[in-house]
């Protein structure tokens, strides 16, 4: 068995968010705890944002309208998360070891801008933004689109995600889905599959 492509999730794997920052924004603007994320990812807004039915600016405007606090949403949107340097190093090591590296993220139309802001543009050989694909994880179509785009058999592709069921959904389509629990574990699992990293 030869692994030729390793596809990483972004949030919770390579990029992380500060829950305390959200809490401080909500407190400063008199909003209930968790209200920003609860509103942003409500059933009718969250999926629309990550499938591209709403572009980022429209989505943010609707979140602001529902919360009644455009200032809070603007402050929340200004933060782009922070990178895990060990995860970024692992991506580079996988690439240097001879595998193509990809990114598959349930993201908004701002993903490409975020990657540039974070210095990740050029880090991945291929980026799959669900807002551009029109379908999001864990829909099997997402993983099939990845397989078709990279042009190798599914069993030569690894996908890792911090949401275990989304990694399992990739496995159901024939990829090697690895639930992400940390860089050390992921590196060991990749090496077990023969990936040089």
N, C-alpha and C positions, 0 to 999 in steps of 0.2 A: 504494500500500500504506500502510495506517495501522496503527501499533502502538498498541494501547489498554491493554495490560496488560504490565507487566514483573514477572516473578517471580524472586526471588533465593533462592539457597541460603543457609543460615545459616553453618554451620561451614566455615571455609576461605575464606569470602567476606566476611561481615560480622563474624563472631566468630572468634577464633583461640585456640589452646591453646598452653600452654608445655610443650614436651617436657621441658625441664630440671626443671620442677616435678615431673612424674611420676617422673623419675629420682631426684630428691632424696627423694621420699616412699618409693620402693622401697628406696633405700639405707638410710634411717633405720630402716625396718622389717624389714630383712634379706631383702627379696624380690629375686628375679632381675630383671635389666634387662628392661623391656618387659612384665613379667608382668601388670601391672594391665590394660593395654589388650588384651593377648593373651587374657586370661581373660574380660574384660567383653564382648569381641566374638568370642568363640569361636562356632563355627557354631550351637550349640544355645542360646546366650544372647543374642548380639547381635541376630539377626533377631527373636527373641521380644520383645526390649525395644523395638525400633523399629517393630514392628507392633502393639504393645499387648497381646500375649499374656501378657507379664509387666509389671506396673506397675513404676515406678521403684524403690520400696522393696523389692519382692520380688527384682527383678533385682540390686540392690546387695547384698542379703543373700546371694544365691547366689554372687555374685562374692567376697564376704568369706569365705564358707564354704570355697570352693575354694582361696582363697589362704591361709586360716588366719590372716587378719589383718584383723578388722573395723575396727581403728584406722586402718590404712592406707587402707582403702576409704572410711571416713568423712572422712578428711583429703582424699582425692582428690575426693570428691563435694562437698566444701565450696567448691571452686573452680568458678566459673561461666564461666571464659574471660574474654577481654578484647576490646573492640570495636576495629575499625579505623575511626577517625573519618572518614577519607576515604570509606570505603564507606558509612557512615551518611549522610554529606553527599550522596553520589550518590543514595541512595534518596530522600532529601528533595527533591533537584533533579528527579528523574524525576517525582515526585508533583506538585511545583509546576509542572512543564511540561505537566501535563494527563493523564498516564497514571495508571491505577490501579496500585498496587504491592502485590505479594504476597510471601509467604515460603513456601517448600516445603522442609521439612527432614526427613531421616530422624532422628527424635528419639524420646525417651522420653516418658512421660506427665508428666515434669517440665518440658517445654518452656515452657509458658505461665508457670510460676513463674520460670523462667530469664529469659524476656523481661521480666517485670516487674522482676526484680532488676537487670537490665542497663539498665533505663530504656527498653526498646524497645516496651513495650506502647503501642499507638496509633500506632506508626511505620508499620505495614503495614495496608493496607485489608482484607486477608484473610490468614489464616495457615492453612497446610496442614501439620498435624503427622501424620506417617505412623503414629504410635502411636494416633491417633484414627481414621485412615482404615482401618487394618488391612492395609495393603499399603505396600511401600516402594520407593523408587527402586532399580533402574531398571525396575521392572515397568511396562509400558505403561499399565496401569490407573491408576497414579498420575497420569500426565499427562492422561489422559482425564477423571479426576475434577476436575482443575484446570479444564480447558476447560468442563466442564459447570457447575461452580460459578460461574465468572466470567461465563458466558453470552455469550461472544463467540467468533467462529471461531478455530480453532487458529492460523491464519496471522496473527492479530492479537495474538499473545502471544509474548513473549520469555521464555526461561528461561535463567539462567546458573548454572553449577555448577563447582566446582573439580575435580571428577572428570570428565574429558573424556567418558568413555563414557556418563555420566549425562546430560550435555548432548546428546550424540548420540542417546540414546534418546528425548529430547523431540523432537528434529528428526524422528525416524522416525514420530512420532505427528502431525506437522504443525506443531509450534511452531517458533519460531526458537531453536534451542539454541546458546548461546554458551559455549564452555569459558572459565572464569574464570582469567585469568593475571595479573590486576592491575586496579586501578581505572582507570588511565589507558587501558588497552586496552579495557576494557568500555565506558567512556564513549564512546570513539571508535566502537566497533561500534554502540552504541545510536544515536549521532548519524547514522551511516551509514544506519541504518534509519528515520531521520526522527524519532527521539525527542528532544524538547527537554530538554536536561540540561546 
